Amino acid sequence: MQSSPIPPSFLRPSHIENGTAVPIRERGAMPADAPHRRLRSPSGASRAARAMSLSLLATAAPALAATLPTRVSTVVISAATFPQTLAQALPSVSVITREQIEQSGVKNLTTLLQRVAGVQVTSNGGPGQPATTYIEGFGGIDAGVLVLLNGVPITPEDASGGSNYLENLTTDQIQRIEVIHGNVSAIYGSGAIGGVILITTREGGRRPRAELSMTAGSRNTVTASANASGRIHDTRLQVGVSRYTTAGFPSINPAQSTYVTSNRSDGYHNLTLNGSLVQDLAAHQRIGARAFFSDGRYSYDNHTAGGRTKQSLVQAFADNRIGAIWTSHLSLSRQHTENINLGSFPAVYRSTHIDLLWRNIVRLSKDWTLTGGASHQRQSVTSAGQGGIPHASRNVTAVFAGINGSFRGNELQVNLRHDKFDSDAGSKNSVFAGYGRRLGDGFEAIASYATAFNAPPLGYLYYNSPYWAVNPRLKPESAHTVQVALQWSRPSIVARVTLFQTTGSDLWGYGTTPGGLTQLQSISRTRTRGLELTARGAWGSLHYDANLTLQQPLALSTPGDPTLQRLARSIANVNFEYDFGRVSAGVVIHYSGPRPDVTYSPTFTTVPLTLGSLTTVTLTASGPISATLRWNVRAQNLFDKRYETAYSYNSTPFGLFVGLAWRPFGL
């Protein structure tokens, strides 16, 4: 059961003071995968397209993406559930704003997330194909990354391996993304072991705004989006619709997999709807409703397999100021995911979360803030066809509290949480304790300790087939995290170096019953130690956002403590943008080190291998045509680097995309 932060507009201004054995392909399965393919020479068409993209970008010059303000006053909400500047947050947090989303030109959420420190995404092909997101070594089958959409978990209750179906979300209707690095179950509950991804959809403001945008480019990719928002007396409205379609590229490399019917391209089509209505009742008193819907269809292996994923969220809420120091948030939400699998094992999975949340923030003084509340969630899952999951449900009730404050150069954050399941998961307690000491000249030393747990999805407990055994007594995973950081902040920069260690126990893995059936069991132990460096800021017209993660994600329950499958020990991103006045130009460089993986022999024994390191370069440029019309161009994977994040599955090749955005008012 997770919790939704209160909007910053409903808190006192002082809160943000001081600035700123079958083909492994069914969606959710864990494909076995392999060696890095050699870089192929680009075709003549690719060379010509790249030359065109370089000439377009040359007018904007040497630099580099992700627009940041001159002063680094980015506000984060996720770290404590009320607004703080990025420099004030004790947990390590990354933020992607709407402005940065637009500047990047990226339409796929998983592609955008790869720019975040410590985040790694593996994919079974191109847009819309199953993808898995890891933060600091946790994700995948252990489902150690929690994803919240407008404060509500979208983690499916099926047996999809913790995918969260992020590959089915596009960016046109997203307002903001915050990523917490590390364990924060004491704030957000089950699943937040490696970290939390909080996605906020677009909502109407106090001023009218309208926008039409379209992008076209390689592989017959076309995106179109329309958004409008405004205010009628005390009522604010917003509505948005976006369409994304692409012919894609072949998901499977036939030279590495025998499970190929055709090597034709695998396309993807997505329709997203988003809307909100907010009624202001009085000063700091409002009620409202939100609705979000995403419908994605993907083809796979020449349409012999593929499927459709539909995600929806409806939410009613009330935000109220009770007295001078107390702010309250109450919401009722229903999140539903339907996943339709075609191919060898046709099946339909339906997951539903009904979430009731009451969250409170009490401003005790200028320096101290108390948070607390309660939540109740009804989780359910059902399947059809060869889904193998009977109808199952459970209830989760939670109470939580926290205290944040500062005194004499010291900062303190403590969060406590108790979750109770009416199932074998039982009750779980979580804690987060963080301390910061300001050292002067913008330096601050930070240390934190946290515990976390992850209750198994219902599908993990009850999935059944002729080759698979149910395990209704599968234990929750548990973990504890230690972080030590040194941060330096100035009005134009926030830089941080963080040492971290997360140890997980009772993690889920594939075991075997005495009868020879496969079964999910609590048999794994892992540990990730690492160093994370981040820097975000501006120097004149140059804006930058860079990060480096060096980590050791180890499988402690395997002899020799090998590196966990598909995880790199080194990840880096460099993201620059230079503003020339009427034109901005940027570059994004992404690096990932070698990663271990496996494939299968003809007798279905595992064969270990290594996926090679990779470096991709993306160029962007944008500027105005008139007061209401803007252009943008993006050259993705400029040097057509051929690589894999999962063995035998292709990754995105070079692509050139050009777009226009028309904003007749509300610029």
N, C-alpha and C positions, 0 to 999 in steps of 0.2 A: 504494500500500500504506500503510494508516494504522495507527495505534497506539492502544492502549487504556490509559488511566491506571490506576494501582493504587488500590484503595479506600483511603480515609483511615484506616480502622480497622487497616490493616496497616502503618502507618508510626509512627515514634516520635512521642510527643506533642509534642516540641520542634519538629516541622515546622509546627505551627499555634500556636506560642507568641505572646505579646504580643497576645492578643485576636483579635481577630477578623480561381395562375389557377383555382383550385377553391375551394370554400368552405374557408377556413382554420380547420378545427375539429378535425381528427384530434388526439388527445391528443399533446402535445409539439410540435405545429406552432406557428408564430409568426403569430397572426392580425394582420391589418392593422386599425388601430383609430383615436378622434375626438372631436368637440367635446363639451364638457361640456353635459349636458342641464340645462334649467332646473328649478328646484325645483318639483315639483308640489304642489298643495294636498293635504293628507292627507284621506283619507276620514273619514266620521263614525265608523266603527268604529275607525280608527286613533286619532282624537282621543280617543275614549272609553277605549281601551286605555292610551294615554299618561297620561290623567288618573288612571286606576286605578293605574298604576305610580308616578306622582308621589305619590299619597296613601299608598301603601305605604311609599315611601321617606321621606316627610316625617317619619314617626315616628322615623326615625334621623337626620334633619337635614342640616345644610349640607354635609357633607363627603363623603368622597372616597376608590381601590382598590389592591390588592396589599399584603398585610400584611407588615410588616417588624418585626423585633424592636426593642426599645428601643435596644439596642446593635447597631451595624452590624458584626457579627462574621461575616458571610457568608464561607464558605470556598469557594474556587474550586480546581479541580484541573486544568482544561484549559490554563492558561497555561504550566505547566511540567511537567505530568503527575504532580505530587505536590501535596498540599494546601498552600495559602497563604490568607491572608485576602485579601479583595478589595483592600484598600489596599496589600498587598505585591506584587501581580501587576504586572509591568512591561508586558506587553501589555494592551490595553484589553479588558475582559471584562464581559459582562452575565450575570446569573444570574436564572433563574425557578425558584423552589422549589416543592415540592408544596403547601405552604401557600398560596403565591400563586396557583397554578393553581386550587385549590379556591375561594379568595376571589373570583377573577375570574368564575367560573361559565362560562368559555368552554370549549366542547367541541371546537372545530376548531383544530388546531395552527397553521395559517397565520394565523388571526385573532389568536391569542395573540402570534405573532412580530412582528406589526406594531407592538407596543408597545415594541420594543427599538430602541435608538438606531441609526440608520443603516440599518435594515432596511426594505425596501420590497417589497410583495407585489402582483403583478398577477394577475388571475384572469379566466377565460373564463366567468364566471357565479358560481353559489353553491356550497354545500358539495359537495365531491367533484369539482367541475369542474377542469380543468387549471389549475394555478397556477405561477407562477415567483417565486422568492425572490431578491432582490438584497441585497448588503451593500456599502455604500460604492461603489455604481455598478457592481459586477460580479455577473454572474449570467446567466440566459437562455441564448442559444445558446453563449456562451463557457463555460458550466458552471463559473463561477468561484467558486461556493459549495460547499464540501464539507460533507456531512451524514453524521454517524456515529451509528449506533444501537448502544448498548453497545460503543462502540469500533470498530465495523465499518462501512465505507462502504456506503451504500444507493444511491449514484449508479448509475442503470441503465446498462447497456452498449448500449442500443438507440439510436435516433436521435431521442430525445424532447426534445432541446434543453436538457438539464441541469435538468429539472424536479424530480428527486429524488422525485417523487410525494408530497410532504409533505401535499398536500390529502387523501391517503388515511389520514392518521394522526389519531386523536382523542386527547384528553388524559387520559382516565380511567385509563389504565395507565402513565402517564408520572410518574416520580418527580422528575425534575430536568432542566433545560435550561441549558446554558451556551453563550453566543455570543461568539466571539472576533472582534473587529473588526480586519480587516487581515490581511496576508500571514503565514502561519505554516507554509508548506510544509516548513520545516526540522524541524518537530515532527511534522506529520501527513501529509506527502507530497503527491502529485498532487492538484490541485483547489483547494487552500486559498489562492486568490489574493485574493478579496474578504474571505474570512473562513471560519470553521468554526462549524457548529451541532452541538453534542454533546447527544444525547438519551439519558437513562438511564431504563430502565424500572423499575417498582416491584419491590422485593425484600423478603423477610422479614427482620424484626429479631429481637432477642433476647427480646422480649415478645410475647405473643399479641395479635392485633388482628383485628377483623372489621368490615366495613362494607357496608351496602346503601344505595344512593342512587338517586333517580329525579328527573328533571326533565321538565316538559312546558310547551309554550308555542306561540307563533305558528307558523303554517304546518304544523300537525299534527306539530310536532317533539317527539319523545319520546326520552329517553336513560335507560338503566338500567344499573347497574353493581354488581358484587359482588366484594369482595376479602376474602381471609382469609389470615392468616399466623400462624405459631407456631413453637414449638421443642419438639422431642422429644429429650431428652438433649442430644447434641451435633449434632443435625440441625435445620436451619432450613428451613422450607418456606413457599412463597407461591404462591397461585393467584388469578387475577383474570379476570373476563370482563365485557365491556361491549358494549352494543348502542346504536347511534345510528340514528335514522330520521327523515327529514323529507320533506315534500312539496315543499319548496323553492320556487323562483319561476322565471319564465321567464329563461333564460340570455341570450337574444338580444333586442335592441331592434329590432323589425321596421321602425321608422322609419329605422333606420340600416343595415340589412342586407337584401339581397334573398334571402339564403340561409336562408329560414325556411319550414318546413313548417307549424308550428303555434306559437301563442304561449302554449301551456299550460305549467304549472310543470314544472320538471325536478327530480325527487326524488333522494335519496341514502340508501343504507342501508349501515351498516358494522357488522361483527362483529369484535371484537378479543379475543384470548386471550393471557394472559401467565402465566408460571410460572417458579419457580426452586427449586432444591434445593441447599443448602450444608451440607457436612459438615466440622465442626471436628475436625481430627486431633490437634492439640495447640495449645499457646499459639502464636498467630501462624502456624499452619499450617492451611490449609483447601483443599478441592477442592469443585467445584460444577458445576452445569449450569443453563442458562437456555434458555427457549424463548419466542418471540414470534410472533404471527400476526395479520395484519390483512387482512380481506376486504371491499373496498368495491365497491358497485355503484351506478353513476350513470346516470340517463337524460338524454337531451338531445334537444331539438327534438321533443317529443311521442313519445319512444321510437323515432324513426326513426334516431337515432344514440345513442351512449352507450357503455357498456362496463363493464369490471370490472378492478380492480387487486388482486392478492394479493401481500402481502409477508410473508416469513417469515425468522426468524433462529433458529438453534440453536447453542449455544455450550457448550463444556466448558472449564473453567479450573482453575488451581491457583495459589494465592498462598502464598508461603513466606518466612519470615524465615530467612536464612542467616547465622548469627552475629549479633553485636550491631548491626551497621551496614548490613547488606545485605538488601534486600527484593527478591524476584523474582516476576514474574507470567508465566505461560505459558498461552496459550489457543489453541484450535482452533475456528473458527467457519465456518458456512455460511449465507450470506445469499442469498435467492432472491426475485426479483420477476417476476411474470407479469402482463403487461398485455394485455387483450383489447379491441380496438377494433372497434366496430360501425359502421354507417353506410356512407358512400360507398366506403370502402376497407377491408373487413373484414380484420383481421390479428391475430396473436398474437405477442407478443415475450416471450422468457424470458431473463433475465439472472441470472448466478450468480457470487458471489464466495466462494471458499474461502480462508480467512485463517489463517495460522499466525503467532503473535506471541510473542516473548520480550522482555520489558522488565524492566530492573533499575534500582533506586534505591539508591545507596550514600551513607550519611551520613558524610561525611569528618570533619566537626566540627560544633559547634553552629551555625556560620555558613555552611558550605559543603556542597553536595549535588551529587553526580555522577549523571547518568542515562545510560542507553545500552541498546542491544539490537539485535535483528534481526527481520526479518519476511519472509514469503514469501506471495504471493497468486496464486491461479489465477483469472483472469477469463474468462468465456465468455458468448456470446450466441447465440441461434438464433431463428428466426421461422417462422411458418406463414401460410397464406393469402396475402394481398398484402403481407406484411411486408417483402419485398425484402432481407432480411439472411440470408446463408448462415450455417451454423454457423462460428463463429470463436472463437479463444481465444488467450490469451497468459499468460506468467508474469512476475511482478514481484518482485524481491528487493531488500530495502533494509537498510542498516545506519545507525545513528544514535547520536549522543552529545550530551550537553549538560552544562553546568556552571552552577550558580546559587550566588551567595554575596553576602556583604556584608562590608565592612571600613571602619571609620572614617567612617561616614556615607554610604558609597557602596554601591550595589547593582549587581550584574552578572549578566547572563544571556546565554549563548552556546549556540546549538544548531547542529549540523552534521548533514547527512543526504545519503546517496548512494542513489539509486534506479536500478536496472538493469532494463530491459525486454528480453525476447527478441523484439523486433520493431523496426520502423523508428523507434520512439520513442527507442531507444538508452539512454544513461545520462544522468542529471541530478543535479547537485549543488545543494543549497539551504543557505542560512545565515540565521540570525537572531542579531542582536547588539543587546542592550538594556542601557542604563545609566541608573541613577537616582542622584540626589544629594539627600539629605535636607537641607533648608534651615532646619529649626527651626520651631517652632510648628505642626507638622502638615503643613508644605508639603514637597513633593518635586518636583524637576524630572526629567523622564524623556525619553529619546531612544532611538530604535531604527531599525535598518535591516534589511531582509529581502529575500531573493529567493525567487521561487516559480516553479513550472511547472505545467502541466496537460496530461496526456497525453490525446489524443482517445479518447472511448469507441469501442469496436469498431464500433458501428453507424455512427459518423461515417466510418469508414474503408471499410466494405464495403456500405453501403446502395446498392441498385441498383433502377432501374425504367426504363420506356421513356423517361422525361423526366429521368432523374437519372444521373449518372456517379459511379462509385466513385472514391475517392482514397486508396489504401492508404499513400501517402507524405505524408499530412497531418501537418504539423509539430506538436509540442507547443507550447502557448502558454507565454510567459514573462512575468514581471513583476518589478518591484522596488518596494518600499514604504519610505517615510521617514515617521516619526512623531515629533513633539515635543509633550510634554505638561507641564502643571503640575497637580499634584494636591494637594488639601487634605483631610486626614482627621482626624476626631475620633472618640471612642467612639460617637457617635450620627450621624455623617454621613461620607460619602465623596463628594467633588465633584471633577470632573476636566474640564479643557479640553484638547482634543487637536487639533493641526494635523496633517493627513495628506496624503500624495500617493502614489498608486499609478499607475504607468505600465505598460501592457501592450502587448506586441508579438507579432507572428505570431498574432493572435487570429483565430478562425474567422469566416468570413462566407460568404454565398452568392455564388459567382462563376459564370462561364460558360465552358465548354470551347470549343475551336475548332469543334467540331461542333454547338454551340448547346445543349448539355445543361447543366442546373444542377448545380453541384458545390460541396461545402464546400471552401474554400481558406483558406490562411493569408494573409489580405489586409488585416486590420484592425489599427489601432493606436488605443488609447484612453488617456485620462488622467483621473483623478479627483483633484481637489484639494478640500480642505474643512476645515471647523471643526466639531468635535463637542463639545458641552457636556453633561455628565451630572451629576446630583445624586441621591443616594439616602440617606435617613435618617429620623429621627424627632425630633419636638419635642413632648414630652409624649405626649398621646394621638393626635397627628396624625402619620401616616406618609406619606411621599411618595417618588416615584420619577419624575423628570422628565428629559427629554433634548431637545436641539435639534441638528439636523444641517444645516449649510449647505455645499453641495457644488457642484462644477462637473464633471459627468461628460461628457466631450467625446469625440467621434469624430474623432480626429486624421487619419484616412485619408480623411475626407470634406471636400471644399472648404468653407472657412469654419468648420471645427471646430464643428459644431453639437452641441447637447446630445443625448445618447444617447436613443433611442426609449423612451418611457414612463417615463423617470426624472425625478424632481423635483429641483429645486435646493434645496429647503427641506423638511424633515420635522421635526415636533415631536410630542412626547407628554407629557402631564401626567397623573399618576396619583396621586390622593390617597385616603387613608382616615382616617376618624376613629372612634375607639373610644369609645362611650358607656357602656361597661360590659357590659350584656347585649346590646347591638346595635352592630354596626359598619356604617357606610355609606360608600360611595365613589363617586368619579366618575373616568372616564377620558376624556380629550379627545385626539383624534388629528387632526393637521393635515398635509396634503400640498400643496405648491405646484403650479402648472401643470406639465403634462408634454407634450412633443411626441409625436405619434403620426401614423399615416398611414391612409388608406383607399384603395380602388381605384375607378377610374372604370369605366364600362361597357366600355372598351377595355383594361382591366387595367393602366393606368398608375397610378403612385402619386400620391396627392393628400395633401400634408401638412396637418395640422391640430393643434389644441392642446386637450388635455383640461384643463378648468378646475380650479382649486384646490378643496380639499374640507376640511371640518371635521365630524367626527362626535363625538357625546357619548354615553357609556354610563354608566348609573347602576347601582350594586349595593347590596345590603343583606343582612345575614345576622345570625342570632342563635340562641340555644338556646330550645327548647321545654321540654326536660327535660334531665336529666343525660346521656341517650343519644341524644336526637333534636334535630336542628338544621334550620332553614329557611333558604332563600336566595331572593333575587329579583334579576333582572337586566333592565333596560330597555335594549336595544341600539339604537343609532342613534336616540336619543330624538326628534330633530326630523325624522325620516324624510328625511334628506338623500339626494337622488338624484344619483349620481355614477358615474363609470366609471374603472377602472384600466386597461382596454383598450377601445378604441373598439368600439362596437356591443354590448358585453357589459354586462348589468346587474350591479349590486352589491347587497349585502344591505340591504333596507329595514328599517323599524322592526320590532322584535319584543319581546315580553314573555315572560319565562320564569320559572317558579317551581319550586323544588326542595326535596326533603327528603333528609336523610342520617341514617341510623340506625347508631350505633356502640355495640353492646351492651357492648363491653369494648375496652381498648387505646386509650382516648382520648388 
